[in-house]
Amino acid sequence: MTVETPQLVSKSRLEALSDGVFAIVMIILVHQLGGSAISAAETATQLEAALISGWFLVFWC
């Protein structure tokens, strides 16, 4: 009776999987940014504040 060893996943398949997962996560994060605060900004200062607050919401929540 022989024992079969499990076949390992190739490096390229693992890289492709991680790239796909990363892409999906980034798409979800971008959709959650919400464009209402950014599109409502009337001045460059308001736009900068909206972008900075959106940045913090994505990475710290």
Distance bins in CASP14 RR format, pairs under 12 A and 6 or more apart:
PFRMAT RR
TARGET T0000
AUTHOR 0000-0000-0000
RMODE 2
METHOD distances of the structure
MODEL  1
7 13 0 0 0 0 0 1 0 0 0 0 0
8 14 0 0 0 0 1 0 0 0 0 0 0
9 15 0 0 0 0 0 1 0 0 0 0 0
9 16 0 0 0 0 0 1 0 0 0 0 0
9 17 0 0 0 0 1 0 0 0 0 0 0
9 18 0 0 0 0 0 1 0 0 0 0 0
10 16 0 0 0 0 1 0 0 0 0 0 0
10 17 0 0 0 0 0 1 0 0 0 0 0
11 17 0 0 0 0 0 1 0 0 0 0 0
11 18 0 0 0 0 0 1 0 0 0 0 0
12 18 0 0 0 0 0 1 0 0 0 0 0
12 19 0 0 0 0 0 1 0 0 0 0 0
13 19 0 0 0 0 0 1 0 0 0 0 0
13 20 0 0 0 0 0 1 0 0 0 0 0
14 20 0 0 0 0 0 1 0 0 0 0 0
14 21 0 0 0 0 0 1 0 0 0 0 0
15 21 0 0 0 0 0 1 0 0 0 0 0
15 22 0 0 0 0 0 1 0 0 0 0 0
16 22 0 0 0 0 0 1 0 0 0 0 0
16 23 0 0 0 0 0 1 0 0 0 0 0
17 23 0 0 0 0 0 1 0 0 0 0 0
17 24 0 0 0 0 0 1 0 0 0 0 0
18 24 0 0 0 0 0 1 0 0 0 0 0
18 25 0 0 0 0 0 1 0 0 0 0 0
19 25 0 0 0 0 0 1 0 0 0 0 0
19 26 0 0 0 0 0 1 0 0 0 0 0
20 26 0 0 0 0 1 0 0 0 0 0 0
20 27 0 0 0 0 1 0 0 0 0 0 0
21 27 0 0 0 0 0 1 0 0 0 0 0
21 28 0 0 0 0 0 1 0 0 0 0 0
22 28 0 0 0 0 0 1 0 0 0 0 0
22 29 0 0 0 0 0 1 0 0 0 0 0
23 29 0 0 0 0 0 1 0 0 0 0 0
23 30 0 0 0 0 0 1 0 0 0 0 0
24 30 0 0 0 0 0 1 0 0 0 0 0
24 31 0 0 0 0 0 1 0 0 0 0 0
25 31 0 0 0 0 0 1 0 0 0 0 0
25 32 0 0 0 0 0 1 0 0 0 0 0
25 58 0 0 0 0 0 1 0 0 0 0 0
26 32 0 0 0 0 0 1 0 0 0 0 0
26 33 0 0 0 0 0 1 0 0 0 0 0
26 58 0 0 0 0 1 0 0 0 0 0 0
27 33 0 0 0 0 0 1 0 0 0 0 0
28 58 0 0 0 0 0 1 0 0 0 0 0
29 54 0 0 0 0 0 1 0 0 0 0 0
29 55 0 0 0 0 0 1 0 0 0 0 0
29 57 0 0 0 0 1 0 0 0 0 0 0
29 58 1 0 1 0 0 0 0 0 0 0 0
29 59 0 0 0 0 1 0 0 0 0 0 0
29 61 0 0 0 0 0 1 0 0 0 0 0
30 38 0 0 0 0 0 1 0 0 0 0 0
30 54 0 0 0 0 0 1 0 0 0 0 0
30 55 0 0 0 0 0 1 0 0 0 0 0
30 57 0 0 0 0 0 1 0 0 0 0 0
30 58 0 0 0 0 1 0 0 0 0 0 0
31 58 0 0 0 0 0 1 0 0 0 0 0
32 54 0 0 0 0 1 0 0 0 0 0 0
32 57 1 0 0 1 0 0 0 0 0 0 0
32 58 1 0 0 1 0 0 0 0 0 0 0
32 59 0 0 0 0 0 1 0 0 0 0 0
32 61 0 0 0 0 1 0 0 0 0 0 0
33 39 0 0 0 0 0 1 0 0 0 0 0
33 50 0 0 0 0 1 0 0 0 0 0 0
33 51 0 0 0 0 1 0 0 0 0 0 0
33 52 0 0 0 0 0 1 0 0 0 0 0
33 53 0 0 0 0 0 1 0 0 0 0 0
33 54 1 0 1 0 0 0 0 0 0 0 0
33 55 0 0 0 0 1 0 0 0 0 0 0
33 56 0 0 0 0 0 1 0 0 0 0 0
33 57 1 0 0 1 0 0 0 0 0 0 0
33 58 1 0 0 1 0 0 0 0 0 0 0
33 59 0 0 0 0 0 1 0 0 0 0 0
33 61 0 0 0 0 0 1 0 0 0 0 0
34 40 0 0 0 0 0 1 0 0 0 0 0
34 50 0 0 0 0 1 0 0 0 0 0 0
34 51 0 0 0 0 0 1 0 0 0 0 0
34 53 0 0 0 0 0 1 0 0 0 0 0
34 54 0 0 0 0 1 0 0 0 0 0 0
34 57 0 0 0 0 1 0 0 0 0 0 0
34 58 0 0 0 0 0 1 0 0 0 0 0
35 41 0 0 0 0 1 0 0 0 0 0 0
35 47 0 0 0 0 0 1 0 0 0 0 0
35 50 0 0 0 0 1 0 0 0 0 0 0
35 51 0 0 0 0 0 1 0 0 0 0 0
35 53 0 0 0 0 0 1 0 0 0 0 0
35 54 0 0 0 0 1 0 0 0 0 0 0
35 57 0 0 0 0 0 1 0 0 0 0 0
36 50 0 0 0 0 1 0 0 0 0 0 0
36 53 0 0 0 0 0 1 0 0 0 0 0
36 54 0 0 0 0 0 1 0 0 0 0 0
37 46 0 0 0 0 1 0 0 0 0 0 0
37 47 0 0 0 0 1 0 0 0 0 0 0
37 48 0 0 0 0 0 1 0 0 0 0 0
37 49 0 0 0 0 1 0 0 0 0 0 0
37 50 1 0 1 0 0 0 0 0 0 0 0
37 51 0 0 0 0 1 0 0 0 0 0 0
37 52 0 0 0 0 0 1 0 0 0 0 0
37 53 1 0 0 1 0 0 0 0 0 0 0
37 54 1 0 0 1 0 0 0 0 0 0 0
37 55 0 0 0 0 0 1 0 0 0 0 0
37 57 0 0 0 0 1 0 0 0 0 0 0
38 46 0 0 0 0 1 0 0 0 0 0 0
38 47 1 0 0 1 0 0 0 0 0 0 0
38 48 0 0 0 0 0 1 0 0 0 0 0
38 49 0 0 0 0 0 1 0 0 0 0 0
38 50 1 0 1 0 0 0 0 0 0 0 0
38 51 1 0 0 1 0 0 0 0 0 0 0
38 52 0 0 0 0 0 1 0 0 0 0 0
38 53 0 0 0 0 1 0 0 0 0 0 0
38 54 0 0 0 0 1 0 0 0 0 0 0
38 55 0 0 0 0 0 1 0 0 0 0 0
39 46 0 0 0 0 0 1 0 0 0 0 0
39 47 0 0 0 0 1 0 0 0 0 0 0
39 50 0 0 0 0 1 0 0 0 0 0 0
39 51 0 0 0 0 0 1 0 0 0 0 0
40 46 1 0 0 1 0 0 0 0 0 0 0
40 47 0 0 0 0 1 0 0 0 0 0 0
40 49 0 0 0 0 0 1 0 0 0 0 0
40 50 1 0 0 1 0 0 0 0 0 0 0
41 47 1 1 0 0 0 0 0 0 0 0 0
41 48 0 0 0 0 1 0 0 0 0 0 0
41 49 1 0 0 1 0 0 0 0 0 0 0
41 50 1 0 1 0 0 0 0 0 0 0 0
41 51 0 0 0 0 1 0 0 0 0 0 0
41 52 0 0 0 0 0 1 0 0 0 0 0
41 53 0 0 0 0 0 1 0 0 0 0 0
41 54 0 0 0 0 0 1 0 0 0 0 0
42 49 0 0 0 0 0 1 0 0 0 0 0
42 50 0 0 0 0 0 1 0 0 0 0 0
43 49 0 0 0 0 1 0 0 0 0 0 0
43 50 0 0 0 0 0 1 0 0 0 0 0
44 50 0 0 0 0 0 1 0 0 0 0 0
44 51 0 0 0 0 0 1 0 0 0 0 0
45 51 0 0 0 0 0 1 0 0 0 0 0
45 52 0 0 0 0 0 1 0 0 0 0 0
46 52 0 0 0 0 0 1 0 0 0 0 0
46 53 0 0 0 0 0 1 0 0 0 0 0
47 53 0 0 0 0 0 1 0 0 0 0 0
47 54 0 0 0 0 0 1 0 0 0 0 0
48 54 0 0 0 0 0 1 0 0 0 0 0
48 55 0 0 0 0 0 1 0 0 0 0 0
49 55 0 0 0 0 0 1 0 0 0 0 0
49 56 0 0 0 0 0 1 0 0 0 0 0
50 56 0 0 0 0 0 1 0 0 0 0 0
50 57 0 0 0 0 0 1 0 0 0 0 0
51 57 0 0 0 0 0 1 0 0 0 0 0
51 58 0 0 0 0 0 1 0 0 0 0 0
52 58 0 0 0 0 0 1 0 0 0 0 0
52 59 0 0 0 0 0 1 0 0 0 0 0
52 60 0 0 0 0 0 1 0 0 0 0 0
53 59 0 0 0 0 0 1 0 0 0 0 0
53 60 0 0 0 0 0 1 0 0 0 0 0
53 61 0 0 0 0 0 1 0 0 0 0 0
54 60 0 0 0 0 1 0 0 0 0 0 0
54 61 0 0 0 0 1 0 0 0 0 0 0
55 61 0 0 0 0 0 1 0 0 0 0 0
END
